[in-house]
Amino acid sequence: MTLQHETLDIKDSVLASLLSDENFCPTEPASIKETGLGEEFIERLVCRYLAVFGTNSGRAIAQHICLPFRIIEPILGVLRTNQIVVHAGSAPFNDYYYTLTAQGRSRAAAFLETCAYVGPAPIPLMDYVISVEAQSITAEAPGPEKLTAAVRDISVDPNLFESLGPAINSGAGMFLYGAPGNGKSTLAKRITMCFGQEIWIPHALYEDGQIIKFYDSAYHRQVLNDGRSIIKCGDYDRRWLKVLRPTVVVGGELTMDNLELRHDARSNINEAPLQMKSNCGCLLIDDFGRQRIEPAQLLNRWIVPLEMRHDFLTLPTGKKIQVPFDQLVIFSTNLEPRDLVDEAFLRRIPFKIEIEDPSEAEFHLLFQLYAKTFGCEYRRAAVEDLLAKHYRPTKRRLRRCHARDLLLQIRSYCNYVRQPLEMRPEYFDRAVKTYFATVFGEEYPDGKRPKI
């Protein structure tokens, strides 16, 4: 399962028609009550904004905090009446520039001391819970056509579809296990594409006086209006973002802290945990078993969420909140699942799918795919020579990553010697010498390496 193209073409018309859905759309609030936030909360947010960014027009303030100007305008009027802000000049479209008074700066400083958040206005937690229910992956039933579309540019054993299809439909999670380099992580990232392509997520959440930052550019890829019906519901609530269904990937860096609300005591702002950011998408635990935490610790943390589809988090105030645990959890590992976790955990991850080594026929196909990607001619004879010289005699196991990695080595060599990229036996000999000897350090049956 190796990438043919590193970047997905989101505008592919066939894929878009198969995968695009619109089950939920946040409508623009018409009043303060409809925002789910109090007038005092919005006043404080406006004051903090002016304290940090200085003078600006009413419409610019409304745009920054993602609330309609018709809601912000009367609040600015109240702040002006209370001598917290003053007009600093006229702005276009019957608007004014606003700035803090001395009294307003003093009050804003106190607000910043309490909470330093100055981003888009948050949404109430309950609104987010409703949005997850409306956009849940469990509400969909991807068929063969969606799975085929999702993996259209990678090499997948057709026999694997019979196992992958039911596992994806279950939404209950799966183990992908097998030798390294066979594309488990690549396949896991593609699985998200089997579900509706785009979802709405909030910039931030609000619960019990606490702000929880949700949007994370590391995991959430915003979809801009490209004229292809990205915005279908007219005036939407701009506290929400349209993103591709997320695939959150965590590897050996995973710790227990990543699974809880992370509270910054200085700013009094919380960060949503990884599993929450992956809601309505996929959560890939890559290289499972090699994290800083023991598999048993992860088991104890997630044994209830995996079964009940909800999680409990603790706010800095001590209040426990219930949040959705609605994603396809995929554990990718080079180890046997039964060697990592006990029976109770395996029961909650009902699908265990082994990703086996490619056949020689698929190995040739991988080189064909990558020849197109790298812009060179596929030469079957050169790949046969590679197999005959460096794989069959040493009984070296085929891996799906080898085609890409060897061609990368050859491309680097050709760039160095100022030669066009070609699939030539002598180039493969050079690539094998540097790639396998230093990266894998494989031993040969007779203890000797063949001469290159």
RAKA-V960807 format. One line per field, one symbol per residue. ss: DSSP state (a for helix, b for strand, c for the rest). burial: + if it has 16 or more other ideal C-beta (glycine too) atoms within 10 Angstrom, else -. A space follows every 50 residues. Layout:
BEGIN
ss = ???
burial = ???
END
This chain:
BEGIN
ss = ccbcccccccccaaaaaaacccccccbccccaaaacccaaaaaaaaaaaa aaaccbbaaaaaaaccccaaaaaaaaaaaaacccbbbbbbbcccbbbbbb caaaaaaaaaaaaaccccccccbbaaaaaaaaaaccaaaccccaaaaaaa cccbcccaaaaaaaaaaaaacccbbbbccccccaaaaaaaaaaacccbbb bbcbbbbccbbbbccccccccbcccccccccccccbcccbbbbbccbbbb cccccaaaaccbbbccccbbbccaaaaccccbbbbcccccccccaaaaaa aaaaaaaacbbbbbcccccbbbbbcccbbbbbbcccaaacccaaaaaacc bbbbcccccaaaaaaaaaaaaaaacccccaaaaaaaaaaacccccccccc aaaaaaaaaaaaaaaaccccccccaaaaaaaaaaaaaaaacccccccccc cc
burial = +++----+------++-++--+-+++-++--+--+++---++++++++++ +----++++++++++++++-+++-++--++---++-----+---++++++ +--+--++--++--+++++++++-+-+++-++--++++-+-+---++-++ ++++++---+---++-+++-++++++++--++++++++++++++++++++ +++++++--++++++---++--+------------+++++++++++++++ ---+---++++-+----++++++++++++++++++++++-+---+--++- ++--++--+-+-+-+-----+-+++++++++++---+--++---+--++- +++-+--+---+++-++-+++-++-+-+---++-+++-+++--+-+-+++ +++++++-+++--+------+-++--+++-++--++-------------- --
END
